[in-house]
Amino acid sequence: MTIELLLDDAWFPVCDDALLTPGRGVAALLPDGSQAALFQDRHGALYAIGNRDPFTGAYVLSRGLLGSAAGRAYVASPLLKQRFDLATGTCLDDESVSTASYAVRSQ
Amino acid sequence: MAVDTMAGGTTDVPTVPTIVLVGHGMVGQRFLEALADRGVTERARVVVLCEEPRAAYDRVHLTSYFSGTTPDGLALAEDGFMEKHGIELRLGDPALTVDRAARTVTARSGLTFGYDTLVLATGSFPFVPPVPGKDTEGCFVYRTIEDLLAIEEYAATGGTGTVVGGGLLGLEAAGALKGLGLDTHVVEFAPRLMPVQIDEGGGEALRRTIEEMGVTVHTGVGTQAIVAGEDGRVAAMSLSDGSTLTTGLVVFSAGVRPRDQLARECGLPVGERGGIVVDEQCRTEDEAVYAIGECALASDGRVYGLVAPGYEMAETAAKAIAGDAGSFKGADLSTKLKLLGVDVASFGDAHGATPGCLDVLYSDSRSGVYKKLVVSREGVLLGGILVGDADSYGMLRPMTGSVPPVPPERLVLPAGAGGPVELGPSSLPDTAVICSCHNVTKGAILGAVTEHSCTTVPQLKKCTKAGTGCGSCLKVLGQLLPPAEDKGLCGCFAHTRQELYEIVRALRVTSFAALLDSHGREAARGGEGCEVCKPAVASVIASLAPSIGAPVHVLDGGQAALQDTNDHFLANLQRNGSYSIVPRIPGGEITPEKLIVIGEVARDFGLYTKITGGQRIDLFGARVDQLPLIWTRLVDAGFESGHAYGKALRTVKSCVGSTWCRYGVQDSVKMAIGLELRYRGLRSPHKLKSAVSGCARECAEARGKDFGIIATASGWNLYVGGNGGADPRHADLLAQDLSDAELVRLIDRFLMFYIRTADRLERTSAWLERIEGGLEHVRDVVVHDSLGICDELESLMSAHVAGYRDEWADTINDPERLSRFVSFVNAPDVPDPSVRFVEERDQVKPDLDLLAGPVLLAGPTLAIRTLEGTVTA
């Protein structure tokens, strides 16, 4: 099974799903040079948001810890621990801050 | 004006009035507290003459000595109480004579003290019946810690011990003998146990339960003589029924008598059967002299042998001395005790003496429960007796005198048999007395909650004194508090880290998901957990890994997903997304060859290098994909992970020690290396730092460490609980002059006890400050093995030491683990373009400008030489 991200109107193949570890993320390099953070939760659900941590500028969100609150999955930045909703890219600790979010599927 | 005459002839003239208290028992101490509360200690000199060699202690709970309470643990006065209030406490110096005309008291030391007010709180003495042989060696009484220690010493060889007297104190003494491992007998002249407090049915229930514990009870027989053996020591006793009981030790506990001799000798009136006659203000015939507690004959003509009325008298006398109104007209004899582990309570009109009263009775011989309530025809609760299950005492006693909100039979039936599941204190009026020892009402307790923000039972005890006497109201106090704040680890777990540790250990849970789904909060089960509990549980599982059968490597199994990024990548994340690497340099000792390797690796990978505070070298600026290459070079040269990334042992610093230093007395470097290698890789609630100094000059700064070792001429001193940082704390001395082996064993125990009981991210310093009993408790546990867990702690550490493996070497030798160390999952060979550097002071530093913009741009950057060739932007 290949994991794909929706970029503009096309699905972009990223990697084989065997390369993901449930509960953790990986970074993906996108065609325009930007980076996405790709996650799989323990039930197999996939999420993708931007890899750049808007608070520090570092490209590290893929290395954060995945968590869930009230049924919604989030990642906590490994630098200063702000949490980002994995479905929307919105920061849960400061709603004025967000990162990109991508539709993701396994084909 | 009073004259304070010292025996040496020195005379000084005090400018403030003097209060002399004779006796420092429970009531005496309560009196001092009452004086201090009323500000009397600020305007009067207070002298206390105490016969015993130690300050007031909790006589009621003397037997708790056998369940691990130390004599110091029984002490009643808070540390520094006497100093704070300027009270002169003279231990081991009892008053011998009182000269009421001169208003002086002379103590055994020969010192004479002038007084304006004299308070007698001399308590009582155990009554020893005049049986032949009562002074034989091996006969004791049971009232003081010294009595208890003497019994303990005499009984060291075991055998049989007999208590004469089956009342409240006799059963306490029987508990003590049993605690000493003696074959224990109780001889009671009355036809049942505790004849004063409980009735025949209650006595029978008590007897049955106590006999099941192996205590032999003889009722309805008297002691006729104590028989000595050929060695002159107690060998047996002959009883009134003609039988002989073989016993090596006898404890007389046949009641107490007021100690009123001092008063008699100075001409104060005493009762026919003893007790210093006092009025409602606890004043004797001489208005300058008061008597309180068990030595006093109260205005209602009774001598009270319980602590609660004694406390009330102490308050009354203090009020009178302070010029406040108050009186003591008598007290009820309600009491709740745990005798030999059996709850026994009696309150109000326990024997049904009120004319026309009725009984409501519940008795279950199988479980040893007996409950009797005495009610009036109108349904007013008058009193009762509870044996075997006295949980409801705290609720029933305050209800005495009123009509309970439910029919009385429901108050005695067990839950599930028609009884109320739990009759809470909400049904009590505000005027109900919850703590009868200190006469604290429900209203006063609620006031402490609302006005003084008390949220815990200890705070309530401090604020209101409720619960500091017999302790029978503690349960109700807890119920009067607002619901406890959530002590759970996080939104996913209602348990604390310590509780989760015990769950993981006991149930051998090796996966986070299993723990979350079985022990998480309902709403969190099936979820992902969070950034708080995942690393905390990962740390617990890692600490216990060898003994619960979990993988030892932190990246194995489900463990990988739980680790913070530092543990996940076995390196420390820096602000631009690069990592730093710290190889272990045990004790800070390193060969020139290894130094050169570190230099070469740093140069080849373009890393910034800095000496750390822990005597090692930190290499900064590695990309994720470079980590395995760097480790390979380091591991090949004999290095291993320094765990700078983990909540684990970091370093054990050392000075050069006796090998080189002219002051050194021990080889601190060798010890530091040994300790660092022993505890390397040990996962703990927070990072652990250590140091070893070779002499008292302390060049290694060991007292700023979680565990620090300082050499002495004869061994090592171990200090624990120190740290630097924002809130520095010097470590406290745990043990002195240890041999190498003793030192290691003690550190093993200390670390494992800390790991077991600390909260998440709680350094040893904060842990020592927080845990109940503090350093003393930790010393009891790890030095004296008071919990009996040291074997287990040591074996956990042995398992850790045996199971240790270098995480770097294990990772570079495992292709699957290595696959995680790529910048991009879809472009493993492309270095992350966001990790760039610029130059400063001949080294690199992160190019932060590059990260500032929202979109990654190729900016001007320094060419960095790396093994993969020169990279330019």
Chai-1 contact restraints between the chains, C-beta under 6 A:
chainA,res_idxA,chainB,res_idxB,connection_type,confidence,min_distance_angstrom,max_distance_angstrom,comment,restraint_id
A,V14,B,N826,contact,1.0,0.0,6.0,A-B,restraint_1
A,C15,B,V825,contact,1.0,0.0,6.0,A-B,restraint_2
A,C15,B,N826,contact,1.0,0.0,6.0,A-B,restraint_3
A,L19,B,V825,contact,1.0,0.0,6.0,A-B,restraint_4
A,T21,B,A560,contact,1.0,0.0,6.0,A-B,restraint_5
A,T21,B,A561,contact,1.0,0.0,6.0,A-B,restraint_6
A,G23,B,A561,contact,1.0,0.0,6.0,A-B,restraint_7
A,R24,B,A561,contact,1.0,0.0,6.0,A-B,restraint_8
A,V26,B,V825,contact,1.0,0.0,6.0,A-B,restraint_9
A,A27,B,F824,contact,1.0,0.0,6.0,A-B,restraint_10
A,A28,B,F824,contact,1.0,0.0,6.0,A-B,restraint_11
A,A28,B,V825,contact,1.0,0.0,6.0,A-B,restraint_12
A,A28,B,N826,contact,1.0,0.0,6.0,A-B,restraint_13
A,L29,B,F824,contact,1.0,0.0,6.0,A-B,restraint_14
A,L29,B,A827,contact,1.0,0.0,6.0,A-B,restraint_15
A,G33,B,L856,contact,1.0,0.0,6.0,A-B,restraint_16
A,D41,B,E528,contact,1.0,0.0,6.0,A-B,restraint_17
A,R42,B,A513,contact,1.0,0.0,6.0,A-B,restraint_18
A,G57,B,L851,contact,1.0,0.0,6.0,A-B,restraint_19
A,G57,B,A852,contact,1.0,0.0,6.0,A-B,restraint_20
A,A58,B,N576,contact,1.0,0.0,6.0,A-B,restraint_21
A,A58,B,G577,contact,1.0,0.0,6.0,A-B,restraint_22
A,A58,B,L851,contact,1.0,0.0,6.0,A-B,restraint_23
A,Y59,B,G577,contact,1.0,0.0,6.0,A-B,restraint_24
A,Y59,B,S834,contact,1.0,0.0,6.0,A-B,restraint_25
A,V60,B,G577,contact,1.0,0.0,6.0,A-B,restraint_26
A,R63,B,T565,contact,1.0,0.0,6.0,A-B,restraint_27
A,L65,B,E531,contact,1.0,0.0,6.0,A-B,restraint_28
A,L65,B,K534,contact,1.0,0.0,6.0,A-B,restraint_29
A,L66,B,E528,contact,1.0,0.0,6.0,A-B,restraint_30
A,G67,B,E528,contact,1.0,0.0,6.0,A-B,restraint_31
A,G67,B,G529,contact,1.0,0.0,6.0,A-B,restraint_32
A,G67,B,C530,contact,1.0,0.0,6.0,A-B,restraint_33
A,G67,B,E531,contact,1.0,0.0,6.0,A-B,restraint_34
A,S68,B,G527,contact,1.0,0.0,6.0,A-B,restraint_35
A,S68,B,E528,contact,1.0,0.0,6.0,A-B,restraint_36
A,A73,B,E528,contact,1.0,0.0,6.0,A-B,restraint_37
A,A76,B,E531,contact,1.0,0.0,6.0,A-B,restraint_38
A,P78,B,T565,contact,1.0,0.0,6.0,A-B,restraint_39
A,P78,B,L573,contact,1.0,0.0,6.0,A-B,restraint_40
